[in-house]
């Protein structure tokens, strides 16, 4: 019988590992759960509070934990099949041995020693570095009849879309190209400036993944940067964009979606650092990091509902590129719950994830449905299974109190 992730968590805790984050990362790595790290960590913290060593030993002493090496058809799996079957990270295995003299054969695995840093400690470290530096007081947001809006999504910092030139449409998505595209996007925005205020929406999946894994832990990702390099380059690109825009607009608002299926906690850490740095660097830059799946904000009589389109734990497929009745109902329920219908006259739902550029203004009479193309080039998986794809960003000029806006795509 396969052990539950609660029981496995308490086994690790009883062995001397006291950090809920380290325990959570261990049970996710071992394939006991696909839940988001933050949720697993909260559950483990609650279980530890109620933990009794005596009762735990009594429950598990006669139930040894093994992951059987037999597959569903009754054949012995090799180590690669074993890792795939139980969603274990094969590349992190230092050495292994097949134990077959027991009633149930299994692999005794020793993983490489990877330094594990608690996410919360990273955030505390960032905050401690700037704690003594006073925040700059924001200027008052200016009034205007028109507002600019810059939208981008799916940057996937750290993604390897080239595989050393062997991908079907190999493209070096590295630090230089990331900064080049970010600089180009800023220049295009400045060239088309129509207001004294600009909103900048990052619709999620800014980072490609942490430790070459998605938020759910079961999907391995080819990457060309370490975690540290991804963090540094992702933060540098955001700060470069903020610095440039702050020179040309009286007020800049960044909305960052932090609930998605690739970035997860890693994306939140980058955006949290970005927010902290902006607070001590600019008097006209406001940063809002959204941790819910669906969020919204208002510009005059317009309401902009924003989401990545897929979350970190629940939705297998997420919001589709083409709107259907089920998705209309989901969005409608959100709008009713937030009482948006009574607060705004014009509503737009914008999402990323699909890596497509589509605007549907007709399927629903109540809101527009907007898919924004990816900022990054296509991954090798997308290249192979679909096509080369196109990437870019979107600029809007919105008349705050009228049902008028221009939406212009820009392609790399």
N, C-alpha and C positions, 0 to 999 in steps of 0.2 A: 504494500500500500504506500503510495507516494505521500510524503509529509506535506502538510499545509504550510503556507508561508508564515503563518503565525507561529506554528510549532518550531519551524526552522529558525525563525528570528529569536525565539527564546532559547533555542539550543546555542546559538552564537553568543547571546547575552550571557548564558550560564558558563560559557567557556572563557569569559573574561573581557569580551569586547563590550564596552559600556556606551559607546557613541551610537545613538539612534540612526544617524546618517550613515555611518560605516556599516551598520547592520543592514540598513535598507539597501545600500548599494550591493552588498553581498548577496542578499536574497534575489535581487533583480538580476544580477550577473549569473546566478546559478539557475535562473529560469523559473523561479517559484511564482512570480507574478509579473504582469505586464503593466501594472498601475504606475502612475507618475511617481517619481521619487518623493515629491513633497507629500503626497497622500500616504505613501508607504511609511515615511518617516513619522508622520503624525500618529498613524495606527500603532507603530512600534513603541512610540513614547507612552501611549496610553496603556499598552500591554505591560510594559516594564513597570509602571507604577503599581500594577496589581500582581506583579510576579512573586511567586512563592517557590523557592528552590525545592522544598520538600515535595510539594504537590507535583511540580514539573517532573522531577526524577521518577516519581511513582508512575506518572502517565507514560513516559517515553522509554523507561529502562528496558521494557520488554518489547519495544517496537524499534529495532535498529533501522536507521535511515539508509536506503540505497535507491539509486536510479538504475533500474534493470537494463542490462546490455542487450536483452532480447528485444527485437522490434515487434511490431504488431502482427507480423506474419510468422513469428517463431524463429527467425534467423538472428545469428549473432551480429551485432553492428560493430564496424570498425570505429576508431575514435572520431573520424570526421562525421560519420553518420550519427554517432552518439551525440556529438555537440549540436548538430543540426536538429536532431529529434527533441532534445531538451533545451534548445536555444541557448547553449553555452558559448561564450566567446572563444573560439578555437585558437585565435592568434595570441590570446593571453595565457595559454597553457604552457607551463615550463616543462613539465614531464608528466607522464601517465603510466599506469600499469593495469592490465586486465586482471581482476581478481575473480577466479572461476571455481575456487574450491568451496565456496559458500553455496547455500541453497539457491540464491539468486545471483548470477554473475553481474559484476558492475565494474566501472573504471574508477580506480583510485587516482584522483587528479590533484596535481599541485599547480596552482596558478602563479604567474610571475608576481613579484612584489611591486605593486603599483602604489605610489603614495596617494592616499585619499584625503582630500581636503573638504571639510564640511562647507556646504554652500553658504550657510549663515555666517561662518567665520570669515569667508572671503568678503562678504558685504560689510562686516564689522571692521575688517582691516581697511577697506576703502574709506569708510566713514571716519575711522580714527586718523587717517592721514590728512584729512581736510577739516577735522573737527575744530581746530583752533583758528581756522581761516573764516572770518565772518562772511555770511551770504550777502550777495549784493541785492539790494532792494530793487524789485522790478518796477519799471516805469508803468504808468497807467496805460492800459490798452486803448489805442486811439479809436475814435469813432470814424466810420467810413461807410459809403454806400456800396462799395465793391470789395471783395476779399479774394486774394489769391490762394490757391490750394495746390500743393505738390504731393503726388501719391506714388509710392513705390512699394514693392513687396518681393519676398522670396529672393533675398540677396545671397543666401547660402554661403556665408563666409567660411572658407576652409574646404569647400567641395572640390574634388578632383574630377574635372570633366574631360581630362586629356588621356590619362593612363599612359604617360610618357609618349604621347603621339599615336597610340594604338587605338584610341576610341574612333568610332566611325566618323565623327566630325570633331576631331580633337581641338580643344580650345584651352589655353592656359589661363584658368581662373585663379590668379595669384594676387599678391599684394599690389603689384604695379597696375594690373588691370582694374582691380577694385577701386583704387584711388583715382585712376584715369576716368572711369565711368562716373564716379561721384563728383569729380571736378567738372565734368561735362554737364551733368545734370544741374549743378549749381549755376553754371554759366548760362544754360538755356533758360532757367527760371528767371535769372536777373535780366536777361535780354527781353523777356516777355512780361516783365513786371507791370501790373495794372492797378496796384493798391498799395497802401502803407502797412498792410497786415498780411501775413502768409501763414497758413496751416500746412504742416508737413506730416503726412500720415505714412508710417511704416506698418504695413499690414501683416507682419509676422514672418517667421522662418528667416530672420535676419542672419542667424548663425546656422550652419549646416547640421551640427550635432556635437555632442560632447563624448570624448573617448571613442569617436567614430561610430556612435550609435544615435538613433532617434530617441525621443523622449520615452518611448515605450520599451526600449532596451532590446527588442528582438530583431531589429532591422539594422544590419551592419552597413556602414557607409564608407565608400572610398574617399579619403581626404588627403589633401596635400599640405596641411598645416598641423602643427601640434595644437593642443588646447591653448597654450600660452600665446602662440603666434596668432591664432584666430582671435583671441581676446584683444591683443594689442592692435591688430590691423582693423578689426571691426570697430573698436573704440576710436581709433585715429580717423577713420573715414567719417564717422558721425561728427566728431569734433571739427573736422575740416569743413563739413557741410554747414554746421551751426555758425562757425566763424565767418564764412562767406556770406550767408544769408543775413546775418545780424548787421552787416555793413550796409545793406541796401533796403531793408525793411525796418520800420519803426518798431514793429512787434512781430515775434516769431513764436509759433506754438508747435511743438513736436508731440504727436500722438504715436506711441509705440505699443503695438500689440505684443504682449508677452505670453499669451496662451495659444500655443500652436503645436504642431506635431514634430518639428525638427529642433527648434531652439530650446524651448522649455525653460528650465531654471538657468541654463547657460545664457540664453538670450536676456533673461531678466537681470542677471548680474551685469552684463555689458550695458544694458540700458540704465540700470541703477547707477553705475559708475558715470555714465554719460550725464545723467540728471545732476549728480553731485558736482561734477566738474562745471556744468553750465551755471549752476547756482553761485559759483564763486568766480565765474569768468565774464558773464554778460548781465546787463541790466534790462535787456529786452528779449530774452529767450526763456520761454516757459516749457518745461518738459512734463508730460503726463504719461506714465507707464500703466497700461491697462492689463490687469491680470484676470479679467473675466473673459469668457468666450465671445460674448457679444457686448459691445459698448456703443456709446453715442455722444455727440456733442452738437451744439447749435451755432449756426451763423445766421443771425437775423431770423427770418421766417423759415430757414432751411434747417433740417436735422440730418446729420450725417451719421448713419449707423455703420460701424466698422467691426470687422471680424477677420481672422485669418481664413476661416472657412472649414478648418479641421482643428480639433483640440488635441490635448496631450494624452487623453486617456479613454474617452468614451466613443467618439464617432469613428467608425471604421472607414467610411467613405466621405463624410463631410458634406458641405453644400456643393451641389453640382454646378457645372458651368451654365447649364440651361435650367431655368426655373421650372419647377413643377408644383402641383397642388400641395404636396406635403411640405415643401419648403416655404411656399407662400403662407401656409398655416403657421409654421414655426416663427417666421418673421412677424406675422400679424399678431401672434400671442405676445411676443416681446414688445412690440409697439403698444399694445393695449396695457400690458403690465406696467410699462414705464410712462403711460399716459402721454405718449408722444403725439398721438392724433390731435389732442387738445392743445398742444404746445407749438406745433409746427404745421405749416401749410404745404411744404414741399419736403419730401423724404427720399433719401438715397441710401441704399444698402450696398456697401463696397466690401469686397473680399479679395483675398489672394488665393494661394494654394493650387489653383488649376493651371497656372502658367499660361493663361489665355486672356485675350482682350475682347470682351463682349459687353455690350450695354443693352439691356432689355428694359424699354420704357413702356411696354404695352401689355405684358403678361399680367401685371397687377395694375389696377387703377389707383392704388394707394401709395405705391413707392416704385422707384427705379431700382433695377438690380444690375450691379456693375462688377464684372470680373476684371481685375487688373493683371496685366502680363508680368512675368517675372523680370526682375532686374538682372539676374544672373543668366549665363548661357545654360542650355539644357544639360542635365547630367548625362552620363554615358548610358544609363538605363533608359532614359527618355529617348535619347538618340536612337538606340537600338530597337526599342519597342514601338516607337511612334515616328518621329521625324526630327530634323535638325532643330526646328523651333526658332522663334524670334524673341527678343528681349528688349525692354525699354522702361519707360516711366510715363506718367500722365500729369499734365498741368490743367488746372481749371481756373476760370475767372468767373466768380459768382456775384450776381447782383443780390445783395443781402435780403431785400424785401420784395423781390419780384421773382417770378417763375422763369428766370433767364440765367443761363450759364453757358460758357463755352468749355468744351472738353476736348483737349488736343493730345493725342499720343505722340511720343517721340521714341524713335527706334535706334538702337545701337547698330 
